[in-house]
Amino acid sequence: MASLDIEWIGQQFPSLAQQINGHPAAFLDGPGGSQVPATVIQAISDYLLTSNANLDGVFATSVRSEELLQEARSATADFLGCDWDEVVFGGNMTNLTFAL
């Protein structure tokens, strides 16, 4: 069985390289937030630079935003074993629950 490379995994999260008062920081995040790997930071940056727009518009950025949303819903559906139209994204679980 292959072993899990914890050191490599930790290196993927830039925020974990922070130090506070000269000591490595430990982030014990609750539901209010979490640390993300560099690939997520890059994906968010790419979206903000190229596609950040309201959905249902005729603008190129709106069309691209809808394409990205559909790709994300399809990938999530594949992962969860459901149909893409059963996947909903929102700001956070609290807002989604209130909307429901």
C-alpha positions as CSV (number, residue, x, y, z in Angstrom):
1,M,0.0,0.0,0.0
2,A,1.3,3.5,-0.9
3,S,2.0,5.8,2.0
4,L,0.4,9.3,2.3
5,D,3.0,12.0,1.8
6,I,1.9,14.4,4.5
7,E,4.9,16.8,4.0
8,W,4.1,17.1,0.3
9,I,0.4,17.7,1.0
10,G,1.2,20.4,3.5
11,Q,3.4,22.2,0.9
12,Q,0.4,22.6,-1.3
13,F,-1.2,25.0,1.2
14,P,0.7,28.3,1.1
15,S,-1.0,29.7,4.2
16,L,0.5,26.8,6.3
17,A,4.0,28.3,5.7
18,Q,3.1,31.3,7.8
19,Q,4.8,32.0,11.1
20,I,3.4,33.9,14.1
21,N,5.9,35.3,16.5
22,G,8.6,33.2,14.9
23,H,6.7,29.9,15.3
24,P,4.8,27.8,12.7
25,A,1.1,28.7,12.7
26,A,-1.5,26.1,13.4
27,F,-4.9,26.8,11.8
28,L,-7.7,25.0,13.5
29,D,-10.5,26.4,11.3
30,G,-14.1,26.0,12.1
31,P,-17.0,26.2,9.7
32,G,-16.2,29.9,9.0
33,G,-13.3,29.2,6.7
34,S,-10.5,26.8,5.7
35,Q,-7.1,26.8,4.2
36,V,-6.9,26.1,0.5
37,P,-4.2,24.6,-1.7
38,A,-2.3,26.8,-4.3
39,T,-4.3,25.2,-7.1
40,V,-7.5,26.6,-5.7
41,I,-6.0,30.0,-5.2
42,Q,-4.8,29.9,-8.9
43,A,-8.3,28.8,-10.1
44,I,-10.0,31.6,-8.2
45,S,-7.5,34.1,-9.5
46,D,-8.0,32.9,-13.1
47,Y,-11.7,33.2,-12.7
48,L,-11.5,36.7,-11.4
49,L,-9.2,37.8,-14.2
50,T,-11.1,36.2,-17.1
51,S,-14.7,35.3,-16.2
52,N,-16.0,37.3,-13.3
53,A,-19.5,38.2,-14.3
54,N,-23.2,37.7,-13.6
55,L,-24.8,34.6,-15.1
56,D,-27.5,34.8,-17.8
57,G,-25.8,37.7,-19.6
58,V,-24.8,38.0,-23.2
59,F,-21.3,39.2,-22.4
60,A,-18.3,36.9,-23.1
61,T,-17.5,36.9,-19.4
62,S,-21.1,35.9,-18.5
63,V,-21.0,33.0,-21.0
64,R,-17.6,31.9,-19.7
65,S,-18.9,32.0,-16.1
66,E,-21.8,29.8,-17.0
67,E,-19.5,27.4,-18.8
68,L,-17.3,27.1,-15.8
69,L,-20.3,26.6,-13.5
70,Q,-21.6,23.8,-15.7
71,E,-18.2,22.2,-15.8
72,A,-18.0,22.3,-12.0
73,R,-21.5,21.0,-11.6
74,S,-20.8,18.1,-14.0
75,A,-17.5,17.2,-12.3
76,T,-19.2,17.3,-8.8
77,A,-22.1,15.2,-10.1
78,D,-19.6,12.6,-11.4
79,F,-17.8,12.6,-8.1
80,L,-21.1,12.2,-6.1
81,G,-22.7,9.8,-8.6
82,C,-25.7,12.0,-9.3
83,D,-27.0,14.1,-12.1
84,W,-25.5,17.6,-12.8
85,D,-28.9,19.3,-12.1
86,E,-28.9,17.9,-8.6
87,V,-25.8,19.9,-7.7
88,V,-26.2,23.4,-6.3
89,F,-23.4,25.8,-5.3
90,G,-23.8,28.8,-3.0
91,G,-22.0,31.2,-0.7
92,N,-22.1,28.9,2.3
93,M,-24.3,26.3,3.8
94,T,-26.1,28.7,6.1
95,N,-27.3,30.9,3.1
96,L,-28.3,27.8,1.1
97,T,-30.3,26.5,4.0
98,F,-32.1,29.8,4.5
99,A,-32.8,30.0,0.8
100,L,-34.3,26.5,0.8
